[in-house]
Amino acid sequence: MRELVILVEELSAKRLLESVLPRLGLDLSIRCNVIPFRGKQDMGKQLTGKLRGYGNQQARFLVLRDQDSVPDCRILKAELLTKCRDAGKEAVTLVRIACHELETIYLADLAAVEKALGQKGLAKQQEVEKFRHPDRKPSPSNELMLLTKGAYQKVSGSRVIGQHLDLTNTRSPTFRNLLAGIRRLETELLTVPANRSHGAAPGAVWHGKIAYYWAALHTNENRITPNQKLQDVPRRPPHRHSADAGGGGRQWLGQIHAVRRVQLPARLPDVRRA
């Protein structure tokens, strides 16, 4: 099964990616799985074992970690690549470093922060010198807390801001390189033949597509009906809190079942909300 596995330092990065990945329009044959660690020390201890033990031979991996106080991000990247090599997965893994923290992405798109947190006037500050090149700031999380007067919270804030980020914004090299890495792995995965030899029942490829739809539950309010054709089904399901959602994600997945005539998994895929 074609699978993109992104290993991140903490839960806030997982929430960001859960909001961003459905908006990228990745090929629906690719299943996305975001795995959070409990901080950088936990990642350092468990990364090699996590990669080595991952059973899907068709998977591609992306490791995302904050630079924090490490003076040279190249040294940190080399250390992580060594762990990937020790796991035997260096050839199928990319490493991306957030300079200096994940929040640098948010400081590069204050319009998204303004929309997500409902705070007026933030977008106008984007042209202030210190926000033109946010990757240079040593503590973007503290800067964001001050800017939003404490309204920004790492986990919930990452989820809602991710829904509004401009995916074409190049102000943050961290964000640009992250998206480029995801696209690169998507291209690699599409060269891998679809494989059903890992105990997958017919229609298992659709499990990855259902995971995609589930991850996108909060990003759009489109609806489908069982009479719609394959090409007519939108990539994004209704907002789970929308009045039009008709019972939320399970009913929407039931509609997918009616249209696609596939067997839904007993449990929702790993990309679902924790």
N, C-alpha and C positions, 0 to 999 in steps of 0.2 A: 504494500500500500504506500502510495506517495504521501510523505508526511514531512511537514516543516516543524521542527522542534526548537523552540526558543527558550533558553535557560537564562533566567534573570536573577538579579541579586536579591530582590525583595518583592513583596506583594504589590507595592505601588506601580512597579514596572509592568507587572502582569495586568493590572487594571488598565493601564495606558494602552497596552497592546491589544487587549480585548476590545477596546473602542476603535483602535486604528486599523487592525487587520481586516475587519469586514468592509471597511471603506476603500481598501486598496483594490478590490475586485480581483483577487487572486483566482487562478483557475480552480474550478470547483472539484476537480479530481484530487486536489491537495488538501489533506487534513492538517489543521493547525493545532499544536499543543504547546501551551506556555507553562513552563515549570518554574515556580519561584523557590529560591532558597531563603534562609532566615538570616540574611545579611552576608557581607563579604567574607567573613571568617567561615561561615557554614559553606559557602560556595567553594572556598579554597580547599576545604576538607573533603567535600563530597563530589566535586565536579568530575573527577576522573572516574570514580566508581559509577556515577550516574550515566556517563557516556558509555562506559564499557558494558554496562548491563542492559543498555537499551536494545530490545530484541529486533526491532524493525530494521532490516538491512537496507531498505530503500529510503530510510529517513535522511534528511539533511539537517544540520544543527547550526544554530546561531547563539553565541554566548554574549550576553550584554551585561557590562559591569560599570559602575561609576569609577572615575579616576580618584575621587576624593583628594587626599593629601599626598598621593604619590607624585613626586616631582616630574617624572617623565612617563607619559602614558605608553610610550613604546616599550619600556621595560615591563610594565604591567601586562601589556598585550603579549609579549614574549613569554612571560610566566604562564599565562593562560593557555597559550598555544602548546607549551611543553606538556601541560596536563592533558590536552587533547591528544597529543602524540602518544603519551603514556597509555591512553585509553584505546589507542589504535584507530582514532576517528579524526585525525588531523586533516585528511584529504577531503572529508565531507563536512567540515566545520569552519565557520567564519567567527571571528572575534571582533566585537565592536565595543569601544570604550566611550562612555559619556564624559565629556570634559566640562566641568568637574563633577557635576551631578546631573541627574535626570531632569531637574527643574530648569536647566539651561534651555531645554526645548520649549518650555512654557514662556520663559522670558523673551524668547525670539518671536513669539506670536501673542502679544498682549491683547490683540483683538479677540483671540480665542479665549483667553483668560477672562476678559470682560464679559463675553457672552455666557461662559460657563458659570461664573460666580455672580453674575448680575451686578457687577460694579462698574458704574459709568466713569468714563474718562481715562481708563487705562490704555486704550488703544492710542490715544493722542501722545502718550509718553514714549512710544516706540522710537521716535526720532531723537530722543534724548541720548546723548553720547554713550552712556553706560549700558543702554539697551540695544545699541546697534550691533554690538559684537558680544553677545551674552556668554559665549563659550570661554571668554577670557576671565570671567568673574570667578573667584575662588570659592564662593559660597552662594550659589544661586538660590538654594532653598531658603536661606535666611533673607535674601533680598526679596523673594516672592512673598514671604510672610509679612515683611514690612510693607511692601507695596499694597497688599490686599488687606492690611490691618488685621491679620490673623484669620481671615476667611478661608485661606487655602489650607487644606489638610491633605497630607500626602496620598493616602489611599483613595478617599472619595474624590479629592480634587483631581487626581490623575485620571480617574474614570470619566468625569464630566468634561474636563478640558480636552481629553483625547477625542471626544465627539465633535469638537469644533476646530481642531488644528487644521491649518491650511497645508495640505499635503504637497503643495508646490513651493512652499516657503523654503528658501535657501539661506536664510539668515543664520541658521544654526548648522554648522558642519556636522555636529553630532546627529541631528535629525536626518539630514541629507544622506549621510553615510549609512545610517540604520536602514532607511527605506531602500537605498541602493543595494544593501546586502540582502534584504528580503527578496527584492526583485531578482537578484542574481541567483539565489537559491531556488526561486520559483522556476527560472529558466533551466537550471540543472535538473530539477525534478521532472520537468516535462519531457526530458530526454530519456527518463527511466521508464521502461515498459511497465504498464499496469500489471501487477502480480497478485494472483489470488491463491498462491500456494501456501500462505501462512495461516491456514485454517479458516480462511474467510469464506463465508457462504456467498452465493450469488447475490449481487446487489450490495456487497460490503463497501464498494467504492462510494455508494450513496451515504454511508455512515459519515464519511468525511464531509460530504455536502451538508448533511443535516447538522453537523457540528458547526459548519460555517453559518448556517441560518440561525442556529441557537445563539451563537456569539453576537449576531447582528440584531438581536431582539429589540435593543433599545435605540437603534439608529434610524428607523424608518417606520412609516405607518401604512405601507402598502399591504393589500390583502389579495388573496387568491381564492378561487373556488375550484371544486373538483372537476369542473367542466373545462378548465383552461388547459391549453396545450403546453407541451414541454417548453417551447421557446417563449411562452407568455408568462411563465412564472417569474416573479421578481426575485432578485437575489436577497432582498431584505424583507423580513417579516414585520408584522405590526409591533408597535411599541407595547411592551407587556403591560404598561399602565394605561394604555390608550382606551378610550371608550369604544373604539372600533375593533379592539383586539379580540373580542368574542371569546373570552375565557383564557387568554394568555397563550404562552408558548406551546403548551401541550396540544391545544386545539389547532394551532397553526401547523405544528408538526403532523397532526392528523390529516390536515388538508394536503400537506406534501405527500403523505402516504396514499391518499386517495388519488392524487394526480399521477404519482410515480409508480404506484403499485409495488412498493418495496417494503421489506420488513424492518420496522424500527427497532433499534437496539433496546434491550431491557433497561439499560442505564443510559443517561445522557452522556455524550462524549466529554473528555477531560477539559475541553475549552469552555465548558459551562461555568457560570458563576459559582464561587465557593460558598 
